[in-house]
């Protein structure tokens, strides 16, 4: 398949294959090339069109789960205040990767690490907290006559 006369690379951008193009999602407005933050792209829209509640300056300390190992809320800290946020339907976990052991604090992770810190085990998942790799990205760009990022 070709797009704008350029062949699509059959491999991912991490493969080392440099012929062709690949899609790289970004939050750039293709018309003015301005970066759009997660807040402007998604959060502002969601808070004005849904009943979503946003807690700023808050830190998730632990994902809470029921006896059948289903996530049903989170223990949250905001300033000196700690509270439980309960889910009505589902828990969506979105957390940073650096110095963020949220899954392990929630009893999910490698058995050896959890037992070392006397943490009860909900799920023994050896890959949690492992194999973090920085993803360098380089690109060569060419301006085209159609709106694109």
trRosetta pair geometry for C-beta under 8 A, 3 or more apart (Angstrom, degrees):
i j d omega theta_ij theta_ji phi_ij phi_ji
1 7 7.7 119 79 -153 44 57
1 8 4.8 13 73 5 91 131
2 5 5.9 9 165 -130 124 16
2 6 6.3 152 -159 66 82 29
2 7 5.5 -45 -100 -91 83 48
2 8 7.0 -144 -92 -16 31 79
3 6 5.9 -32 68 59 69 85
3 8 6.5 71 -2 -65 102 92
3 21 6.5 -87 57 60 115 134
4 144 6.0 -35 -149 -133 153 149
4 146 7.4 -141 -91 26 122 127
6 20 6.4 131 158 -146 89 48
6 21 5.0 59 122 -14 130 118
7 19 6.8 6 72 146 119 93
7 20 4.4 -72 96 -105 82 96
7 21 7.6 152 84 12 41 75
8 20 5.5 46 151 -174 12 124
8 21 6.3 -58 -114 62 50 73
8 22 7.3 94 -162 -88 74 54
9 12 8.0 -160 113 -33 116 1
9 13 7.5 101 78 -84 148 57
9 15 7.7 -180 157 49 124 128
9 17 5.3 148 -160 110 119 120
9 19 6.5 143 -98 88 94 56
9 20 3.4 162 -58 86 71 126
9 21 6.3 -171 -7 55 94 18
9 22 5.0 -51 49 -55 116 97
10 17 7.6 -45 53 121 69 170
10 20 7.6 70 -9 53 55 172
11 15 3.6 -42 149 18 131 168
11 16 8.0 -29 115 48 148 58
11 17 4.4 108 51 18 130 140
12 15 5.2 126 59 -28 67 100
12 22 6.8 95 -156 -146 38 157
13 22 4.7 -151 -62 69 92 149
13 24 6.6 31 -40 -79 159 107
13 137 7.4 27 135 -130 136 94
14 135 7.3 -68 -93 -144 119 102
17 20 7.2 0 137 38 108 111
24 137 7.6 119 -145 -160 146 139
24 139 7.5 -106 18 -85 161 139
26 149 5.4 172 60 164 117 153
27 35 6.2 62 97 -166 89 69
27 36 4.4 -116 160 67 100 84
27 37 7.0 108 122 -95 149 8
27 38 7.2 -114 -74 -69 167 51
27 41 5.2 -91 -144 -52 122 152
28 33 6.0 -8 -178 -149 114 48
28 34 7.1 157 -153 77 67 29
28 35 5.8 -42 -98 -99 70 54
28 36 7.0 170 -101 9 18 85
28 149 4.4 121 72 -138 118 110
29 32 5.2 11 96 47 121 83
29 33 6.8 -84 73 -25 73 11
29 34 5.1 6 32 53 115 80
29 36 5.9 94 -42 -37 90 115
30 33 7.4 24 -146 -73 24 56
30 147 4.2 97 130 168 117 93
30 148 5.3 -68 -143 -159 125 3
30 149 5.1 -87 -89 -60 87 64
31 147 5.6 -15 -80 -132 60 129
33 149 7.7 135 -115 -138 68 60
36 40 4.8 -121 -166 89 84 119
36 41 4.6 102 132 -61 118 100
37 40 4.9 91 51 12 79 97
37 41 6.7 -157 89 -1 37 92
38 41 5.9 -62 -135 46 27 105
38 42 5.6 -33 -176 35 67 111
38 43 6.2 62 132 -16 77 108
39 42 7.4 -84 -125 56 10 69
39 43 4.4 -46 -135 47 52 127
39 44 6.0 68 159 -31 70 92
40 43 7.7 10 -16 46 18 87
40 44 5.8 5 -127 7 34 131
41 45 7.6 -45 144 0 32 121
42 45 6.0 -74 -157 40 26 109
42 46 6.1 17 160 -17 69 114
43 46 5.7 -58 -142 38 30 108
43 47 6.1 22 164 -15 68 108
43 54 6.6 69 -164 -96 113 148
44 47 6.2 -59 -143 38 26 105
44 48 6.4 12 162 -8 62 114
45 48 6.3 -75 -153 43 25 101
45 49 6.0 -12 166 9 66 121
46 49 6.4 -77 -134 50 24 91
46 50 5.3 -31 -172 31 69 118
46 52 5.0 5 147 24 106 151
47 50 7.3 -57 -97 55 18 78
47 52 5.7 -93 -92 74 58 104
47 54 6.0 -45 -89 -12 125 125
55 58 3.9 16 126 -7 114 151
55 76 6.5 56 90 172 164 151
55 78 6.1 -104 174 -77 119 139
55 85 7.6 -121 -12 -75 143 143
57 78 6.0 91 105 -148 81 89
57 79 7.2 40 130 -45 118 79
58 76 5.2 5 177 -179 118 115
58 77 6.8 156 -161 80 68 40
58 78 4.2 -35 -103 -83 84 100
59 76 6.9 149 75 -159 41 64
59 77 4.9 -21 62 63 95 93
59 78 7.4 165 16 -77 68 50
60 63 7.2 27 169 -64 123 68
60 74 4.9 -47 -139 -179 105 136
60 75 7.3 104 -165 72 60 54
60 76 5.7 -39 -101 -102 53 75
60 95 6.7 -100 56 -91 129 119
60 102 6.0 34 103 -130 110 130
61 74 7.7 134 44 171 61 86
61 75 4.6 -59 66 101 104 100
61 76 6.7 175 7 -103 88 19
61 77 5.3 71 -42 -14 119 107
61 82 7.4 -15 4 -136 148 109
61 105 6.7 -110 165 143 58 145
62 74 6.8 164 85 -158 47 63
62 75 4.3 20 50 35 94 116
62 102 7.4 179 -106 -159 32 72
62 105 5.2 -117 -96 130 81 102
62 106 5.0 147 -161 -88 71 76
63 71 5.2 -38 170 -129 115 115
63 73 7.8 155 -164 91 53 39
63 74 5.6 -37 -110 -103 50 81
63 91 6.5 118 -150 152 107 153
63 93 6.4 -28 -88 -91 137 125
63 102 6.7 77 -22 160 98 99
63 103 7.3 -2 16 -108 128 49
63 106 3.9 16 44 -121 87 152
63 108 7.6 -12 58 4 125 128
64 71 7.0 106 77 -154 47 65
64 72 5.9 -64 103 66 93 76
64 73 4.3 -10 54 72 121 86
64 74 6.1 -160 5 -86 89 21
64 75 6.2 106 -49 -32 105 82
64 84 6.8 20 -22 -146 155 108
64 86 8.0 -51 68 -104 137 67
64 106 7.7 -114 -57 -137 26 103
65 69 5.7 6 163 -150 139 34
65 70 6.0 154 -157 73 90 30
65 71 5.1 -53 -94 -92 86 44
65 72 6.2 117 -130 10 33 85
65 106 7.3 95 -16 177 109 104
65 107 7.9 -110 27 58 127 117
65 122 6.0 85 57 -141 151 155
66 69 7.3 -64 71 5 66 14
66 70 5.0 -5 38 55 108 87
66 72 5.2 66 -37 -17 96 136
69 122 5.5 146 -124 -179 96 102
69 123 6.6 103 -158 -55 132 101
71 87 7.2 53 127 12 83 148
71 90 7.9 54 85 -169 103 58
71 91 4.0 -93 126 42 121 141
71 93 7.5 -90 -154 -43 171 113
72 86 6.5 -8 147 -152 84 79
72 87 5.5 -142 -168 43 44 102
72 91 6.8 -119 -80 -36 8 123
73 84 5.7 38 148 177 140 93
73 85 5.5 176 -163 91 92 53
73 86 4.1 -42 -91 -110 131 47
73 87 5.3 -155 -76 -5 59 78
73 91 6.7 -134 -62 -87 15 124
74 84 7.3 166 83 -154 39 57
74 85 5.0 -4 56 56 87 102
74 91 6.8 136 -42 -142 96 123
75 82 6.7 3 180 -175 91 104
75 83 7.9 173 -154 92 54 28
75 84 5.9 -33 -102 -100 59 72
76 82 7.0 162 86 -154 46 57
76 83 5.7 -22 64 67 94 74
76 84 7.3 145 17 -110 83 19
76 85 5.3 42 -12 -11 130 111
77 81 7.2 155 -155 86 54 49
77 82 5.0 -23 -100 -100 76 79
78 81 5.2 -20 69 68 81 99
78 82 8.0 158 23 -89 61 33
78 83 7.5 -19 18 19 104 104
87 90 5.9 -99 176 89 139 12
87 91 4.8 -110 -53 -65 153 77
93 102 7.2 172 -161 116 120 139
95 100 5.1 177 151 165 111 138
95 102 4.9 -81 -157 9 179 150
96 99 7.8 2 105 61 117 67
96 100 4.6 151 80 -34 79 153
97 100 6.0 -121 -139 43 7 119
97 132 6.0 151 159 -127 125 122
98 132 7.9 119 -85 -169 65 154
101 104 4.3 -43 176 47 102 116
101 105 5.5 110 110 -26 88 93
101 109 7.9 -5 -167 -71 94 155
101 129 6.6 19 -121 -96 87 124
102 105 5.7 -56 -143 40 29 110
102 106 6.2 21 156 -13 63 113
103 106 5.6 -67 -150 45 31 108
103 108 4.3 -76 179 81 89 107
103 109 5.6 127 117 -60 99 96
103 125 7.8 -56 157 62 135 131
103 128 5.1 -120 104 -158 140 135
103 129 7.4 -148 66 -42 114 91
104 107 7.7 63 -173 -66 33 12
104 108 6.8 -104 -81 70 31 56
104 109 4.0 9 -97 -24 81 155
104 113 6.4 -55 -136 120 130 126
104 114 6.5 -153 -155 -84 85 84
104 119 7.0 72 169 101 76 173
104 128 6.5 161 -61 130 85 126
104 129 6.1 23 -44 -47 126 136
105 119 7.6 -118 -127 -130 30 142
106 122 7.2 -48 138 25 74 139
107 114 6.6 77 -144 -141 55 134
107 119 5.6 -166 -101 158 70 101
107 120 5.1 -18 -121 87 133 74
107 121 5.8 175 -176 -124 94 21
107 122 4.1 92 111 -5 113 97
107 123 7.4 106 122 23 77 64
108 122 5.6 -42 -71 66 75 106
108 123 4.7 14 -126 54 84 103
108 125 6.0 12 175 21 82 121
108 128 6.2 149 129 -78 81 168
109 113 5.7 -60 128 72 122 123
109 114 5.5 147 72 -52 99 106
109 123 7.8 89 -3 86 31 77
109 124 7.8 -28 91 -138 32 38
109 125 5.9 -56 -116 61 20 85
109 128 4.0 -111 -117 82 72 134
109 129 5.9 29 -142 -1 120 120
110 113 4.5 75 73 11 100 106
110 114 6.7 179 85 -9 49 88
110 124 7.1 39 -148 -163 28 71
110 125 7.0 -77 -63 86 47 46
110 126 4.7 60 -106 -125 90 52
110 127 7.9 140 -66 5 93 20
110 128 6.4 -153 -25 56 72 88
110 129 7.0 -93 -1 49 107 116
110 130 7.5 80 -45 -38 128 117
111 114 5.9 -64 -143 42 29 108
111 115 6.0 21 164 -14 68 111
111 121 6.0 11 -115 -109 77 149
111 124 4.4 2 -55 -130 99 114
111 126 7.6 -33 9 -79 79 78
112 115 6.3 -59 -143 39 22 104
112 116 6.4 32 154 -29 59 108
113 116 5.6 -52 -152 27 31 118
113 117 7.0 1 160 5 63 106
113 129 7.0 -28 21 61 176 152
114 117 6.5 -76 -157 49 30 91
114 119 4.2 -98 -162 73 79 107
114 120 7.6 -53 169 90 120 15
114 121 5.2 112 113 -85 153 89
114 124 7.8 -119 24 -106 139 72
115 118 7.2 32 -165 -83 39 32
115 119 7.4 -101 -65 47 24 70
115 121 7.4 -20 -57 -48 81 118
121 124 5.7 18 -176 -64 131 82
125 128 4.7 74 97 -20 107 109
126 130 7.2 4 145 -7 67 147
127 130 5.3 -106 -157 48 47 118
127 131 7.0 -27 -159 18 86 121
129 132 7.9 -40 -175 -35 39 107
144 148 6.0 28 54 24 121 131
